Amino acid sequence: MAVEDYLMPLLEEAEIAHHIPGRIRLRFNHSIVTKLPKLNGIEKEIQKLSNQIEAIKNIRPNLFAGSVVVQYDTDLLSPDFWQEVVAEKDVEQLKEKAKILFPGLQF
């Protein structure tokens, strides 16, 4: 599976565990954590993807804990953006926000 196949389910299940401008920890609820064995190998794909996104400085997934820490450039990506992504319940709107983060992927 391609990394974009994992991103939408992850974004749909994300909750903000901790956030200071420039660094956010996203936690995923139990329903996604139970699917983690199916995400084997996704860590390297996410890291590769983060290297292609100017606004993202680093992505550090912790699949065991069901969370990911994202360091980002606040000049390129507003801290409010993360609130909007996590709060979004409309799948089509979420896809549009995902395209901002991952412009090269097809959703």
N, C-alpha and C positions, 0 to 999 in steps of 0.2 A: 504494500500500500504506500502511496505517496504521502508526504508530510501534510499536504492540504486535506487529505482524507481524515486526519486526526484533529486538525485545528478547529473545525466547526464544533464537533462534539465537546472538545476541551473548552472553547470559548463559551459555549452554551452553559456549561456547568461551573464556570469560574466564579469565585467569590474573592473579594479583597480581604486578605488576612492582615496586611500591614502596608502602609503607603506613606512615603515621604517623597516630595518631588525629586525625581531622578531615580527612584528605586521603589519597586512594588513587589510584594509577594502575593501571588495568586494561589488560592487553595481550591481544590476541587472536591465537590461533595461525594458522598459515599458511592453513588451510582457510577461515577466515572472511575473511582479508585478500584472498584471490583473488576473493571475492564483493563486495568493496567498491564496484566500479563500479555495482552494482545498488542501492547505498545512497545514491545521489545525492539530495541534498536532505534527508537524515535529520538533519543537524546542526541545522538550524533547528527541526525537530520535537522533537529531544531537548532543546534549550534551552527551548522553550516548555513542555515537560513538566516540566522541572526547576523552573520558576517556580511550578508547582502543588503541589510536594511540600515540606512544611514542613521535613523533616529535611535536605533537599538545599539547600545554599547555591549551588552552581554546578556545572555539568557542562561540561567543555571537551573535546569530541572532537577527535581528530587522526586522521582517516581515512587520511591518507597514511602515517602511522606505525603505524596499526593499534592505537591506544590511546585511552584516555579518562581524564581526570583528573576525579575527583569530590571536591568539598569538601562536607563534611556536618557536621551538628551532633551532637556526641558525646553530648549530653544526650538527644537524641531517637532516635539510631540507634547501637547499640553497635558498636565496632570489630570485635568478634567476628562480627557479622552478615555482614561481607564474606567472612570465612574460610568461614563456613557456605555462603554462596551459591556461592563458587567450588568448594568441595569437593563440593557436591551433585551426584550423578550420576542420581538418580531425577527424571525430568522432571516428574512430578506434584508432588513436594516442591519442586522449583525454581519451579514455577508459584505455589505457596503463598507462597514467599519473595518472589517478584516482586510479588505482590499487596500485600505489606507496603510495598514501595518505591513502587509505582504503584497506589494503591487505586482509582483511577477507571477503570482499563483492564480489559478482558476478556481472559483468557488461556485 
